[in-house]
Each structure stands twice: as C-alpha cells, then as structure tokens.
Amino acid sequence: MAELLNHQHCRVCDRAVPMGSVTCDEHAAEYAAVQKKRKRTVMLFYVGSAVLLVVLVTQVLAPVLK
C-alpha cells in the first residue's frame, strides 16, 4: 500500500497541496481576492454596528440627560 505524504487540500478546488499552503498555484489570486472582500465586509459590519449602537444609546439617554 502506498504511503500518503502529509498534505492539505486547496480551499477552492480541493486538490492536494503541500503542508503550509492554503491554495494551489492556480487559485491563489482568487482566494486572496475573496479573503480581502470578506475582511472588508466584516469591517463594515463592525463599523455599522458601532454607529447603530451609538445612535440607539444617544436616543435612549437623551431624555434622561435633559
């Protein structure tokens, strides 16, 4: 029986890649673009949540502070 070398699988196409690699060479740029978009989306979510929280808190506390 053949011994399998340690490997991971490409996160895009699921082909075997060496340990330490996330994607194969063909999909590295595509994966980087998806990660960049995901990071931007998460950051916008956090900023939007913070803004919404500030608006809600000021609306709740406005009558109390008057």
C-alpha positions as CSV (number, residue, x, y, z in Angstrom):
1,M,0.0,0.0,0.0
2,A,1.3,3.4,-0.9
3,E,2.1,5.8,1.9
4,L,0.4,9.2,1.7
5,L,2.6,12.3,2.2
6,N,1.4,14.9,4.6
7,H,-0.7,17.4,2.7
8,Q,-3.7,19.7,2.8
9,H,-6.3,20.5,0.2
10,C,-6.9,23.6,-1.8
11,R,-9.7,25.6,-0.3
12,V,-11.0,26.4,-3.8
13,C,-10.7,23.2,-5.9
14,D,-9.9,20.7,-3.1
15,R,-6.8,19.3,-4.8
16,A,-3.9,18.2,-2.6
17,V,-1.3,20.9,-1.9
18,P,1.8,20.8,0.3
19,M,1.5,21.4,4.0
20,G,1.5,25.1,4.8
21,S,-0.2,26.1,1.6
22,V,-3.8,27.2,1.6
23,T,-4.5,27.0,-2.1
24,C,-2.9,25.6,-5.2
25,D,-1.0,28.0,-7.5
26,E,-3.9,28.3,-9.9
27,H,-6.3,29.7,-7.3
28,A,-4.0,31.8,-5.0
29,A,-5.1,35.1,-6.5
30,E,-8.8,34.2,-6.5
31,Y,-8.6,33.1,-2.8
32,A,-6.7,36.3,-1.9
33,A,-9.5,38.4,-3.5
34,V,-12.2,36.5,-1.7
35,Q,-10.4,37.0,1.6
36,K,-9.9,40.7,1.0
37,K,-13.6,41.1,0.2
38,R,-14.6,39.1,3.3
39,K,-12.3,41.2,5.5
40,R,-13.9,44.4,4.1
41,T,-17.4,43.1,4.7
42,V,-16.6,42.2,8.3
43,M,-15.1,45.6,9.0
44,L,-18.1,47.3,7.5
45,F,-20.4,45.2,9.7
46,Y,-18.4,46.2,12.8
47,V,-18.4,49.9,11.9
48,G,-22.1,49.8,11.1
49,S,-22.9,48.0,14.3
50,A,-20.9,50.6,16.3
51,V,-22.7,53.5,14.6
52,L,-26.1,51.9,15.2
53,L,-25.2,51.3,18.8
54,V,-24.1,54.9,19.3
55,V,-27.3,56.2,17.7
56,L,-29.5,53.9,19.8
57,V,-27.7,54.8,23.1
58,T,-28.0,58.5,22.4
59,Q,-31.7,58.2,21.7
60,V,-32.3,56.3,24.9
61,L,-30.1,58.6,27.0
62,A,-31.3,61.9,25.5
63,P,-34.5,62.1,27.7
64,V,-32.6,61.1,30.8
65,L,-29.9,63.8,30.3
66,K,-32.4,66.6,29.8
